Amino acid sequence: MTHLRKKHRIFRTASESSSASDDPSDLPQEAPLVKGPLVTSSSKTVIEDLALGFVITSNQPFSVFQNPFLRQLLSTLNPSRLADTFSSKKKLIHLAFDLWTSPNRLAILAQRLLGLREQHGAHTGLNIASTLAEIASDWEIVDRIGCLVSDNASNNDICGERLFRQIQPDLSVDDANDRRIRCYGHILNLVGRAFLYGEDFESFEQESQAYDAMNRIDDDLRHWRKRGPVGKLHNLVRWATIKEGEDGSGIFLSEQSTLELQLLLNNETRWNSTFLMIERALRKQANIQTFLARNLDEIDPQKRIPVEDHLEMEDWRLLTELKEVLEPLYHQTMRTQGWAKQGGHGALWEILAGMEYLLEKMEDWKTFFDAPATPAISYRHRQRRQLSPALQALPDHIRAEYTNQPPQQRYESLSDDSRVYFRLSVLNGWKKLNEYYTK
């Protein structure tokens, strides 16, 4: 043993034979601190990132930095006493998680990098909280959990309250709820779906899924057609991406070799997919109209698109306005993604300003369409309107991005029916956004 320790620097671990000697000289001793220049804050950030990468890629708990051998190694190198820095109890760890059902019908609960667990039993807040507590216990971070980020499902409200009350019994219900943060991207997705499909958007999507599962294509087409131009565009894209060019002839609306020209079909699981479908269709409007005109002469009825799904000019005008409302939601989703390392793309100020910005936009549209007989007055009122304090506090180069006003003339070109449709859509989106703004 002495030979191994002195010649090869191999030490016995505490888990070895209990009959072995407890001589403290068998354990590694931390090297004395090496005095030198202080590590800069930027270097410290790099060191901590590398340490986190080590923990993640090797699937180690954070307590690995308490290992005496690793501590001796770090103390010998001693760039900034990394072990003490990273294992500091002062650092809080904020958790984000999601729950979904895989194609094989297994319910999976995921926390980014820390765990991918099968969720047994009903998806209640109490069951989800128990799974999260197990993951936190495995990583030995129970006493370091700061906030919990998740989507807006009601069971996540119960989950947050239960988890924090379990790990910190002295917390009040209000304190526990304050540490439950709602996913901003999910809020934007809910606002967009309410704007497009109304308050019953979940029932609408479930009915469409049922038709699709039973292969009742005609029923599903009629179901989507009730949703106006968006539904007609959905049917058209669905038909075109499956049917076009099957015999090697005709007009191709999407080329496999040019991704930027392909038509996009919306779906419920991909955020902003309806905006992207509309945006791409507007770019290819001329191609689509030509295709529809030629398709009317198709002899084979199986290759003929139902006339009810043809897009008229009024449909295109309304799609343009729908895109105008959905576009800020898309840009907000993209802008708030990231780690905010440079002060943006994920920073809290972007979410606060973004909510104010979107409410201003929705209220402007709502006010404008509530008075269809006096659009000019509504437009002038919007121009004179004072910015909210949150928007006034933004730097000039950022404020311009949040205060652009839409043109008036396009709105006046809509028919009365389209204006009513658009007004109700805006009202639904505003209600959903205001609901989460006040939470």
Protein Blocks (a to p, Z undefined) as FASTA:
>chain_A
ZZmmmmnopacdfklcfkbccbfklpccdddddddddddfklmmmmmmmmmmmmmmnopa
fklmmpmklmmmmmmnomnommlmmmpckbccdddddddddfkopacdddehkaccddeh
jddfklmmmmmmmmmmmnopmmmcfbdcddfbfklmmmmmmmmmmmmmmbcfklmmmmpc
cdfklmmmmmmmmmmnojmlmmmmmmmmmmmmnopaklmmmmmmmnojmlmmmmmmmmmm
mmgoklopajdfbdfklmklpccdddfklghklmmmmmmmmmmmmmmmmmmmmmmmpmbl
mlpccfklpccfklmmmmmmmmmmmmmmmmmmmmmgcjhlnopahiaklmmmmmmmmmmm
mmmmmmmmmmmmlmmlmmmmmmmpccdfklmmpcfklmmmmmcccdfklmmmpcfklmmm
mmmmmmmmmmmmmmmmmZZ
